């Protein structure tokens, strides 16, 4: 046993309780080691197990399934699996089927669009945090178009947590003449901050509907919808267990869903539609929001994936992520150049409390000048380390972290050259060469100690 591993186990003895994952990695994830892949993009996408693929393959190989929009035997077989998976999703999140519905979507973004295009915004308010994915930010365009007031709550350096006093103030001021929607991420996909789930009931007490973006949270943390009761929960399944891609869900409270009014109808969403009568009737429940034919051959793979995660357990996954993230934070933030300049500057919490496994930083040279995040990624590519760089579709958190001001942005966006079009290079010029992105190192369920050591060795190679 190496000295580093001994030191790590002394500091984080709970890591030994996650041996189950090391055993699984030798069988279900052996390709990570045989291909010498060092994977640190778990916030971007999960890694699938070989057993998931095999079970799905066997299911497809041994059966005949048809389009569920019928009642023939193959259609009934597909419908049985689709509805069984829908039920299992609610069970996985401990959601009462009398209270919640699971609506299949192509990903979390399409789940968010369903809410945005259908929410009754006129005369209402849309309140959201700076720290949100662009698919949550995008809902503001529906709100603006329907005359709702849109308000952002800032996050504050260095930990990038929300200004709680300003949030309390805004929650106490709902519109009296319209509907009110409050959106925030359970876990930031930029800083990995876990925002308080207590906000949900605080918002409800003031009459707000709550959209909880759980896409970055549920891969490593249990979301129990019997304990917290958000109205809309978008998720992408590939972020949890890797396969299949292209499937997500909107888990919605039935009472909140009743407020939504879809702006169109499609195949599968109606009971009756007439051309001559110029009339249509939407289906009841989830089908009213599922446009066209569902991905009925891949949906059964979701239950296989959920059962796989259950067999490991969120407690084991959480402990794994927490211990390795702690070791990574401690070692990475202590690295210094010969000049005494720190190698990295961290965007987010410096401890494992109230955070997930994504460690977001920028790297700096011995004179305190930032390395371009694209350079860091290209260097990592050479040693087969998969990192994520950029702003991670979270511009609000990125602007705060990178010190990009409202004034700079206003000047940039009002320039005649940028009326209709702007490239990333145009934007970099606009902000006068400031860094327009960061480096995100995401520890996940199947990261091991050797992966973290490889990342630390790579980082030491950037020291002067």
C-alpha positions as CSV (number, residue, x, y, z in Angstrom):
1,X,0.0,0.0,0.0
2,X,1.4,3.4,-1.0
3,X,2.1,6.1,1.6
4,X,-0.5,8.4,-0.1
5,X,-3.2,5.7,0.1
6,X,-2.3,5.0,3.8
7,X,-2.6,8.7,4.5
8,X,-5.9,8.9,2.6
9,X,-7.5,6.0,4.5
10,X,-6.4,7.4,7.8
11,X,-8.1,10.7,7.0
12,X,-11.1,9.1,5.3
13,X,-11.7,5.7,6.9
14,X,-15.3,5.6,5.5
15,X,-13.8,5.0,2.0
16,X,-13.3,1.3,3.0
17,X,-17.1,1.0,3.3
18,X,-17.4,1.5,-0.5
19,X,-15.4,-1.6,-1.4
20,X,-18.5,-2.8,-3.2
21,X,-17.8,-0.2,-5.9
22,X,-14.2,-1.4,-6.4
23,X,-15.5,-5.0,-6.8
24,X,-18.1,-3.7,-9.4
25,X,-15.4,-1.7,-11.2
26,X,-13.5,-4.9,-11.9
27,X,-16.5,-6.6,-13.6
28,X,-19.1,-4.0,-14.8
29,X,-16.6,-1.2,-15.5
30,X,-13.4,-3.0,-16.3
31,X,-13.1,-1.1,-19.5
32,X,-12.2,2.0,-17.5
33,X,-9.0,0.3,-16.3
34,X,-8.2,-1.8,-19.4
35,X,-8.4,1.4,-21.5
36,X,-6.6,3.5,-18.9
37,X,-9.4,6.0,-19.0
38,X,-9.4,8.6,-16.2
39,X,-13.0,9.8,-16.2
40,X,-13.8,13.0,-14.4
41,X,-16.9,14.2,-16.2
42,X,-19.7,12.6,-14.2
43,X,-21.7,15.8,-14.0
44,X,-21.7,15.7,-17.8
45,X,-22.7,12.1,-18.0
46,X,-22.7,8.9,-16.1
47,X,-20.9,5.6,-17.0
48,X,-23.0,2.6,-17.8
49,X,-22.4,-0.9,-16.5
50,X,-21.9,-3.9,-18.8
51,X,-24.7,-5.7,-17.0
52,X,-27.2,-2.9,-17.9
53,X,-26.4,-3.4,-21.6
54,X,-26.6,-7.2,-21.3
55,X,-30.0,-7.1,-19.6
56,X,-31.4,-4.7,-22.1
57,X,-30.0,-6.7,-25.0
58,X,-31.5,-9.9,-23.6
59,X,-34.9,-8.2,-23.2
60,X,-34.9,-7.1,-26.8
61,X,-33.5,-10.3,-28.2
62,X,-36.2,-12.5,-26.5
63,X,-39.3,-10.4,-27.2
64,X,-41.3,-8.7,-29.9
65,X,-42.4,-5.1,-29.1
66,X,-44.7,-2.9,-31.1
67,X,-45.8,0.8,-31.0
68,X,-47.7,1.3,-27.8
69,X,-50.4,3.4,-29.5
70,X,-52.4,0.3,-30.2
71,X,-53.9,-2.8,-28.5
72,X,-52.4,-5.6,-30.4
73,X,-50.2,-8.2,-28.5
74,X,-46.8,-6.5,-29.3
75,X,-48.2,-3.1,-28.5
76,X,-49.6,-4.4,-25.2
77,X,-46.2,-6.0,-24.4
78,X,-44.5,-2.6,-24.9
79,X,-47.2,-0.7,-23.0
80,X,-46.8,-3.1,-20.0
81,X,-43.0,-2.3,-19.9
82,X,-43.4,1.4,-20.4
83,X,-46.0,1.8,-17.7
84,X,-44.1,-0.5,-15.4
85,X,-41.0,1.7,-15.8
86,X,-43.1,4.8,-15.2
87,X,-44.3,3.3,-11.9
88,X,-40.8,2.3,-11.0
89,X,-39.5,5.9,-11.5
90,X,-42.0,7.1,-8.9
91,X,-41.0,4.3,-6.5
92,X,-37.3,5.1,-7.0
93,X,-37.9,8.7,-5.9
94,X,-40.3,7.7,-3.2
95,X,-43.1,9.7,-4.9
96,X,-46.7,8.9,-4.0
97,X,-48.5,8.0,-7.3
98,X,-51.6,9.7,-6.0
99,X,-49.6,12.9,-5.8
100,X,-47.0,12.7,-8.6
101,X,-46.8,11.7,-12.3
102,X,-43.7,10.8,-14.3
103,X,-43.8,12.2,-17.8
104,X,-41.2,10.8,-20.3
105,X,-39.1,13.4,-22.1
106,X,-35.9,13.3,-24.2
107,X,-33.8,14.9,-21.4
108,X,-34.0,17.4,-18.5
109,X,-34.0,20.3,-21.0
110,X,-37.1,19.1,-22.8
111,X,-38.8,18.5,-19.4
112,X,-38.0,22.2,-18.5
113,X,-39.4,23.4,-21.9
114,X,-42.6,21.6,-21.2
115,X,-43.0,23.6,-18.0
116,X,-41.9,26.9,-19.6
117,X,-44.2,26.7,-22.6
118,X,-47.2,25.7,-20.6
119,X,-46.9,27.7,-17.3
120,X,-49.6,30.4,-16.8
121,X,-47.1,33.4,-16.6
122,X,-49.4,36.4,-17.4
123,X,-49.3,38.9,-14.5
124,X,-47.1,36.5,-12.6
125,X,-43.5,36.2,-11.5
126,X,-40.5,34.0,-12.4
127,X,-37.9,33.9,-9.7
128,X,-34.6,32.1,-10.2
129,X,-31.1,32.0,-8.9
130,X,-28.0,33.2,-10.8
131,X,-26.8,29.6,-10.4
132,X,-29.0,27.8,-13.0
133,X,-28.5,25.7,-16.1
134,X,-29.4,27.5,-19.4
135,X,-32.4,25.3,-19.8
136,X,-33.8,26.8,-16.6
137,X,-32.7,30.3,-17.7
138,X,-34.4,29.7,-21.0
139,X,-37.8,29.6,-19.4
140,X,-37.5,33.4,-18.8
141,X,-38.2,33.9,-22.5
142,X,-41.6,32.4,-22.1
143,X,-42.1,34.5,-19.0
144,X,-41.0,37.7,-20.7
145,X,-43.2,37.0,-23.7
146,X,-46.3,36.7,-21.5
147,X,-45.6,39.7,-19.4
148,X,-44.3,38.1,-16.2
149,X,-41.7,39.8,-14.0
150,X,-38.4,37.9,-14.1
151,X,-36.0,38.3,-11.1
152,X,-32.6,36.7,-10.4
153,X,-31.1,36.1,-7.0
154,X,-27.3,36.4,-7.0
155,X,-24.7,34.0,-5.6
156,X,-21.8,35.2,-3.6
157,X,-18.1,34.3,-3.7
158,X,-16.1,32.5,-2.5
159,X,-18.5,29.5,-1.9
160,X,-21.0,30.6,-4.5
161,X,-24.0,30.2,-2.2
162,X,-27.2,32.2,-2.7
163,X,-27.8,35.5,-0.9
164,X,-30.4,34.1,1.5
165,X,-31.7,37.5,2.7
166,X,-32.5,38.6,-0.8
167,X,-34.1,35.2,-1.5
168,X,-36.4,35.6,1.5
169,X,-37.3,39.1,0.5
170,X,-38.3,38.1,-3.0
171,X,-40.2,35.0,-1.9
172,X,-42.3,37.2,0.4
173,X,-43.4,39.3,-2.6
174,X,-45.3,37.0,-4.9
175,X,-47.6,38.5,-7.6
176,X,-51.2,38.8,-6.2
177,X,-52.7,38.8,-9.7
178,X,-50.9,35.9,-11.3
179,X,-49.0,32.7,-10.8
180,X,-45.5,32.5,-9.4
181,X,-42.8,30.1,-10.3
182,X,-39.5,29.7,-8.3
183,X,-36.6,27.7,-9.9
184,X,-33.3,26.5,-8.5
185,X,-30.9,23.6,-8.8
186,X,-30.7,21.0,-6.0
187,X,-27.0,20.9,-6.8
188,X,-25.1,23.4,-9.0
189,X,-23.7,22.0,-12.1
190,X,-21.0,24.7,-11.9
191,X,-19.8,24.9,-8.3
192,X,-21.4,21.7,-7.0
193,X,-23.1,23.7,-4.2
194,X,-26.1,21.8,-2.7
195,X,-28.8,24.5,-2.3
196,X,-31.1,24.0,0.7
197,X,-34.2,21.9,-0.1
198,X,-35.9,23.7,2.7
199,X,-36.5,26.5,0.3
200,X,-39.3,24.4,-1.3
201,X,-41.7,24.7,1.6
202,X,-40.6,28.2,2.3
203,X,-41.7,29.1,-1.2
204,X,-44.9,27.1,-0.9
205,X,-45.8,29.1,2.2
206,X,-45.8,32.3,0.1
207,X,-47.8,30.8,-2.7
208,X,-45.0,29.9,-5.2
209,X,-44.8,26.8,-7.4
210,X,-41.3,25.3,-7.2
211,X,-39.2,23.9,-10.0
212,X,-36.3,21.9,-8.6
213,X,-33.7,21.1,-11.2
214,X,-32.4,17.7,-10.0
215,X,-30.3,16.8,-13.0
216,X,-26.9,17.2,-11.2
217,X,-28.2,16.1,-7.8
218,X,-29.7,12.7,-8.3
219,X,-26.6,10.9,-9.8
220,X,-25.0,10.9,-6.3
221,X,-27.7,11.9,-3.8
222,X,-31.1,10.4,-2.9
223,X,-34.1,12.7,-3.7
224,X,-37.0,11.6,-1.5
225,X,-40.2,13.1,-2.8
226,X,-42.1,11.9,0.4
227,X,-39.9,14.4,2.4
228,X,-39.6,17.3,0.0
229,X,-42.4,18.3,-2.3
230,X,-41.3,20.3,-5.3
231,X,-43.9,20.8,-8.0
232,X,-41.7,20.1,-11.1
233,X,-38.6,18.0,-11.1
234,X,-36.7,17.6,-14.4
235,X,-34.0,14.8,-14.7
236,X,-31.8,13.2,-17.3
237,X,-31.3,9.5,-16.8
238,X,-28.0,9.2,-18.6
239,X,-26.5,11.4,-15.9
240,X,-27.4,8.8,-13.3
241,X,-26.4,5.6,-14.9
242,X,-25.1,6.3,-18.4
243,X,-27.4,4.3,-20.6
244,X,-29.6,5.0,-22.5
245,X,-29.0,8.5,-23.6
246,X,-31.9,10.6,-24.9
247,X,-34.4,9.9,-22.1
248,X,-35.4,12.0,-19.2
249,X,-38.5,12.7,-17.2
250,X,-40.5,15.5,-15.7
251,X,-41.8,14.3,-12.3
252,X,-44.7,16.6,-11.5
253,X,-47.3,17.1,-8.8
254,X,-50.7,16.5,-10.2
255,X,-52.0,19.7,-8.6
256,X,-49.3,21.8,-10.3
257,X,-49.7,20.0,-13.6
258,X,-53.4,21.0,-13.7
259,X,-52.2,24.6,-14.0
260,X,-50.3,24.0,-17.3
261,X,-51.8,24.8,-20.6
262,X,-50.0,23.2,-23.6
263,X,-49.7,25.5,-26.6
264,X,-50.2,22.7,-29.1
265,X,-51.2,19.1,-29.5
266,X,-49.6,16.2,-31.2
267,X,-50.0,12.5,-31.9
268,X,-50.4,10.7,-28.6
269,X,-51.4,13.7,-26.6
270,X,-55.1,13.8,-27.5
271,X,-58.1,11.6,-27.1
272,X,-60.0,13.2,-30.0
273,X,-58.9,15.8,-32.7
274,X,-61.0,17.0,-35.6
275,X,-60.0,18.7,-38.8
276,X,-63.5,19.8,-39.9
277,X,-64.7,20.6,-36.4
278,X,-61.4,22.5,-35.5
279,X,-61.4,21.0,-32.0
280,X,-59.2,18.7,-29.9
281,X,-59.3,17.1,-26.5
282,X,-56.1,16.5,-24.5
283,X,-55.5,13.1,-22.9
284,X,-55.5,12.8,-19.1
285,X,-52.3,12.9,-17.1
286,X,-48.8,12.1,-18.5
287,X,-49.8,11.3,-22.1
288,X,-51.0,14.9,-22.6
289,X,-47.4,15.9,-22.3
290,X,-45.7,13.1,-24.3
291,X,-45.6,14.1,-27.9
292,X,-45.6,11.4,-30.6
293,X,-44.5,7.9,-30.0
294,X,-42.5,7.2,-26.9
295,X,-39.0,5.6,-27.1
296,X,-40.6,2.4,-26.1
297,X,-37.6,0.1,-26.8
298,X,-35.2,2.1,-24.6
299,X,-37.6,3.1,-21.8
300,X,-37.4,-0.4,-20.2
301,X,-33.6,0.1,-19.9
302,X,-34.4,2.9,-17.4
303,X,-35.8,0.4,-14.9
304,X,-32.7,-1.7,-15.4
305,X,-30.5,1.3,-14.7
306,X,-32.5,2.4,-11.6
307,X,-32.3,-1.1,-10.2
308,X,-28.5,-1.1,-10.8
309,X,-28.1,2.1,-8.7
310,X,-30.4,0.7,-6.0
311,X,-28.2,-2.4,-5.8
312,X,-25.2,-0.2,-5.0
313,X,-27.1,2.2,-2.7
314,X,-27.0,6.0,-2.5
315,X,-25.3,5.8,0.9
316,X,-22.3,3.9,-0.6
317,X,-22.2,6.2,-3.6
318,X,-22.4,9.3,-1.4
319,X,-19.6,8.2,0.8
320,X,-17.4,7.3,-2.2
321,X,-17.9,10.8,-3.7
322,X,-17.5,12.6,-0.4
323,X,-14.2,11.0,0.6
324,X,-12.6,11.3,-2.8
325,X,-13.7,14.8,-3.3
326,X,-12.3,15.7,0.1
327,X,-8.9,14.3,-0.8
328,X,-9.0,16.0,-4.2
329,X,-9.9,19.4,-2.7
330,X,-7.3,19.2,0.0
331,X,-4.4,18.3,-2.3
332,X,-5.3,20.4,-5.3
333,X,-5.8,23.6,-3.4
334,X,-2.6,23.2,-1.5
335,X,-0.4,23.1,-4.6
336,X,1.9,26.1,-5.1
337,X,4.4,27.3,-7.6
338,X,8.0,28.1,-6.6
339,X,6.9,31.7,-6.4
340,X,4.3,30.9,-3.7
341,X,1.5,31.5,-6.2
342,X,-1.3,28.9,-5.8
343,X,-1.7,26.6,-8.8
344,X,-5.6,26.8,-8.7
345,X,-8.4,29.1,-7.6
346,X,-11.5,27.2,-6.5
347,X,-15.0,28.3,-7.4
348,X,-17.2,26.8,-4.7
349,X,-16.9,25.3,-1.2
350,X,-13.5,24.3,0.0
351,X,-14.9,21.4,2.2
352,X,-17.2,18.5,1.6
353,X,-20.0,20.1,3.5
354,X,-23.1,21.1,1.5
355,X,-21.5,20.2,-1.8
356,X,-21.3,17.5,-4.4
357,X,-18.4,15.9,-6.2
358,X,-17.6,18.5,-8.9
359,X,-14.5,20.6,-8.2
360,X,-14.4,23.7,-10.4
361,X,-11.2,25.6,-10.7
362,X,-8.9,27.6,-13.0
363,X,-5.2,26.9,-13.2
364,X,-2.6,29.7,-12.9
365,X,1.1,30.1,-13.8
366,X,3.8,31.2,-11.4
367,X,3.0,34.8,-12.0
368,X,-0.7,34.5,-11.2
369,X,-1.8,34.6,-14.8
370,X,-4.6,32.1,-15.7
371,X,-3.9,29.3,-18.1
372,X,-6.6,29.2,-20.8
373,X,-9.0,26.5,-19.8
374,X,-8.8,25.1,-23.3
375,X,-5.1,24.6,-22.9
376,X,-5.6,22.7,-19.7
377,X,-8.2,20.4,-21.4
378,X,-5.8,19.7,-24.3
379,X,-3.0,18.8,-21.9
380,X,-5.3,16.5,-20.0
381,X,-6.4,14.9,-23.3
382,X,-2.8,13.8,-23.9
383,X,-2.8,11.6,-20.8
384,X,-6.3,10.3,-21.4
385,X,-8.0,12.3,-18.6
386,X,-11.5,13.4,-19.4
387,X,-12.3,16.8,-17.9
388,X,-15.0,19.4,-18.8
389,X,-14.1,23.0,-19.5
390,X,-16.2,26.1,-20.3
391,X,-19.1,27.6,-18.4
392,X,-21.1,24.3,-18.4
393,X,-24.3,26.0,-19.7
394,X,-24.4,27.9,-16.4
395,X,-23.6,31.5,-17.4
396,X,-24.8,33.1,-14.2
397,X,-22.5,31.2,-11.9
398,X,-19.7,31.6,-14.5
399,X,-20.1,35.4,-14.6
400,X,-19.8,35.6,-10.8
401,X,-16.9,33.2,-10.6
402,X,-14.9,34.9,-13.4
403,X,-15.6,38.5,-12.4
404,X,-17.5,39.5,-15.5
405,X,-19.6,42.6,-14.7
406,X,-23.0,43.7,-15.8
407,X,-21.4,46.8,-17.3
408,X,-19.0,44.8,-19.5
409,X,-21.9,42.6,-20.7
410,X,-24.1,45.5,-21.5
411,X,-21.4,47.2,-23.6
412,X,-20.7,43.9,-25.3
413,X,-24.3,43.0,-26.1
414,X,-25.3,46.5,-27.3
415,X,-22.5,46.7,-29.8
416,X,-23.9,47.1,-33.4
417,X,-21.6,44.2,-34.5
418,X,-23.4,41.8,-32.0
419,X,-27.0,42.6,-32.8
420,X,-27.9,39.2,-34.2
421,X,-24.8,37.0,-33.9
422,X,-21.9,36.4,-31.5
423,X,-19.2,33.7,-31.5
424,X,-17.3,32.6,-28.4
425,X,-14.2,34.4,-29.8
426,X,-16.2,37.6,-30.2
427,X,-17.3,37.2,-26.5
428,X,-13.7,36.7,-25.3
429,X,-12.7,39.9,-27.0
430,X,-15.7,41.7,-25.5
431,X,-14.6,40.8,-22.0
432,X,-11.1,42.0,-22.6
433,X,-9.3,38.7,-22.5
434,X,-10.8,37.6,-19.1
435,X,-11.2,33.9,-18.8
436,X,-14.6,32.9,-20.2
437,X,-14.6,29.5,-18.7
438,X,-13.2,27.1,-16.0
439,X,-12.1,23.5,-15.5
440,X,-14.6,21.1,-13.9
441,X,-13.3,17.9,-12.3
442,X,-16.3,15.7,-11.5
443,X,-15.8,12.9,-9.0
444,X,-18.6,10.2,-9.5
445,X,-19.8,6.9,-8.2
446,X,-17.1,4.8,-10.0
447,X,-14.1,7.1,-9.4
448,X,-11.4,5.4,-7.5
449,X,-8.3,6.5,-5.5
450,X,-6.0,5.9,-8.5
451,X,-8.1,8.2,-10.7
452,X,-7.7,11.0,-8.2
453,X,-4.0,10.4,-7.9
454,X,-3.6,10.5,-11.7
455,X,-5.4,13.9,-11.7
456,X,-3.1,15.2,-9.0
457,X,0.0,14.0,-10.8
458,X,-1.3,15.8,-14.0
459,X,-1.9,19.0,-12.0
460,X,1.7,18.9,-10.5
461,X,2.9,18.8,-14.1
462,X,1.5,22.4,-14.5
463,X,3.6,23.7,-11.7
464,X,6.7,25.9,-12.5
